[in-house]
Amino acid sequence: MPLSFVHLNIERDRHLDRIGPFLKERMPDVVCLQELLLEDVPHLESLLGARCFFVPMMYVQHPRGRVTEGVGIFSRFPIAATSEHWIGGKEGELVDYIDTVPEEKLLTQRYVIAIVDIEKDGETYRIATTHFPVTVGGSESDIQNGVLDRFLEVTATLEEFVVTGDFNAPRGGPAFSRLCERYTDNVPSAYMMSLDLTLHRAGAKLPADIAKLGLPGLMVDGVFSTVGYRVVDVEMICGVSDHCALVGSIEKQ
């Protein structure tokens, strides 16, 4: 049986009133989340009946106090193994995130890959998720390219896997194209924009960013796979968070 999944950048806890019902209705086998707060993991585990592997990226100041933000993979099936890899930014202990210029962002957060091996119906599925640095208007940056270089080095050692991510790099641009050269892009080409213009805080300026880049849209979220997997029935669903959700199923081949 295929492994059903949801991928979504949830923007901390700003959209939980939408995300909770969305996940409860779909009840996927696996959920890959970015901008996830550690403090919200127990609630989502309970809602999904799942176990979460959380990898922290930074501390952030929040109305609830100092909280921990990172990426997480929730599985409703047994998790046989977990691992994490640093791919850029702050090494060592977490520090408080400074949301100003790109250089300070780089020094105050870790960029990571979270990886789980999930067992379902006698098969083991290797699923990963990541969150790349944001750039100005979706343009290319040395910081993002450095994280991408390390990401490609690490994933070359993982054998067969499926990785989802908010890559903060639009499809058609240089960074996304490098990912496509190595792995299969499983998001249908008809989808051109994974940022929700209504819910994203930069929604008003996104059309100008797109025009400047000369691209059809900002398709910055992705689902990539190696030859050992087939990702099918991929759809994009908006109105859930500031990013649109990607949903589908994963098969071994």
N, C-alpha and C positions, 0 to 999 in steps of 0.2 A: 504493500500500500504506500502511496506517496506521502510525503511529509508536508503538511500545509503550513504556510508561514505568513506573517505580517512583518513588514519593515516600516519604521516610522521614527522621525525625529519629533519628540513630544514637547519640546521647549519647556523643560522643567515641569512645573505643575500648572501652567497657565491654561491648559485645555483638558484637564482630567475629566471635567463634566461631559465632554464629548467623547474622549478616548475610552473611558470606562464602558459606556454602553456599546460603543463600536466593537471593542474587543470581546465583550460578553456575548454579543450577537454572533460574531464569527467563530469564536473559540478555536483559534488555530492551534496546531501542534507546537509551533515555535513562534516566538515574538522577539524581534531584534529592535532595540530602542537606543536612540541617541538623546543626549541632553536629559538623561534620566537622573533623578535625585535618589540617592541611597535611602533617604527617609521615606520614599514612596514605594520601595520594593515590597515590603510586607503586604501592603494593600493590594498591589497588582498580583502578587503571588496568590493571595487568597481569592481574588476575583477570577483568575485563570485556572486555579487548581494546579499551579505550576511551581517549579523551582527556578530560581534566577541565579545566573553567574554574572556578577557585577564587577566591572573594572573601573576604579576611580580615575578621574583625570585632573580634578582641581577642587578647591574649596571656593564657594561663592557666598557672598552676603545676601541674605534673603529675609523677607518679613518674618520667617520662622526662626531666624538666627543664622548661624554659620552652618551651611549644609554642604554635602559632598555630591558633586556632579560627575557623571561618567557614562559609560555605555553598558548595556545589559542584554543578556540573552535569556529568555524565559522558555522553559521546556515542560510540556505536560507528559513527556515520556522520560524514562531514566537517563540521566547524564552519566556516561561512563568515564569521561575525562574532561578536564578543563586546562586551559593555558592562556597566558597573556604575553604580549610582546610590546615593548616600547618602540615607537617608530619616530619619535621626535619630541621637541620641546623640553620641558623640565624633567631632569632625571632625579631619582631619589625621592625624598619625602614630598608630599603635597604641600603647596603653599596657597595663599589667597590669590585668586584670579584678579588681574588688573585688565579691565576691558577698555583699553585705550588704543594705542598704536600697535601695529602688527608685531613689532619687536618685543613689546612688553607682554602681549598675549602669549607669544612663544615661550617666554621665560617663566610664565606663571601657570602653564598647564601642560600636562603630559598628553601626547598623542599615542594611542594604543590600538592594538587589535585584540579583541576577546574571541576565544575559540572554544567550542564545546564539541564533544562527540556524543551524539544522541542515539540511543538504541530503540528501534521500533520494528516489530515484526521480524526479528532475527537479523536485521540490517543495522549497520552503524553509519550514521550521517555526520559528516564534519561540517559544522556551520560556524561562520565567523561574522563579526560586525566591527565597524570602525567609524570614526568621525574625523575628517580632515580639517585643516585650517581654513577659515574663511578668508577670502581675498576681497579687494576693493572692486565692487561691481562685477564680480565673477571673472576678473582678468587673471592672467598668469602671474605667479609670484615665486621668488626664489625660496621662500619659506615653505610654501605648499609643495614645490618640486622636491625639496629635500625630504619632506615626509613621504612623498610618493616614491622616491628612490628607496628609502628604507622599507616601505611597505612591500615593494616588489622583491626586495632581497629576502624579507621574511617569508612572504607567501610562496616563494620558489622552493622553500623547504617543507611545505605542508602536505605534499602529495595531492590527493584529490579533496576538493572542498567547494562550498558555496559561500560567498561573502556578500553581505549587504552593507551599504554605507551611505551616509551623507558625506559625499566627497567634496562638496563645496566647489566643484569644478564642472562647468556645463558640458553636456554632450556636444561634440563638434569642436571643442577647444583642445589645446595641446595636451593637458593633463588627462582628461577623460579618454582621449584618443590613445594615449600610452596604455591605459588600462585595457582598452579594447584590443590592442595588439597582442596582449598576453592572455586574456581571458575572454570568454563568451559574454557579451552584453545581452541580458535576457529581458530587458524592458522594451516592449514594442516601440518601433520608431514613430508610431502615430502620437505617442506621448512626448510633448516637447517642453513641458513646464511642470516641475515638481514642487515649486513654491506656490503656496496658496495666496493669491493676490489680495483676498479679503482678510485673511487672518495674519499674514506676515507683517511685522512692524515696519518693514521697508517696502510694503506693497505699492505705495504711490510712486516710488522712483524706479521700480523694477522694469517697466516698459522702456525707460530711457537707457538703463543698463543693457538691456537686450539689444536695442538699436545700436548702441556704441560698439558692442561686440560683433555685430553682424551675424548673429545666430538666430534661429527660429524661436528660441526660448532658453530658459535656465533649467534644464533637466539635470539637476545636480545629485539626485539620489540614484542609486544603482543596485543591481543584483547581478553579480558576476559568478561564473562557474568554470571549473576545469572539465576536461573531457569525460571524467567519470560520472558526471551528473547531467541530468536534463531538467531544466526549470520550465514548467508549463503553466498555461492559464494565468499568465501575469496580467494583472490589472492595476490601474492607479485609481485611488479613491480620495477625493478632496473633501474639505469641510470638516476635517478631524483635528488638525493642528496647523501650525504655520507652514509645515511641509505636508504634502499629500502622502498618503500611505501607499505602499506597494504590497500587493497580496498575490499569492500563487501557490504552486505545489512543486515539490522537489522529488525527483525520481533518481534512483541509481541506474546506471547503464554500463 
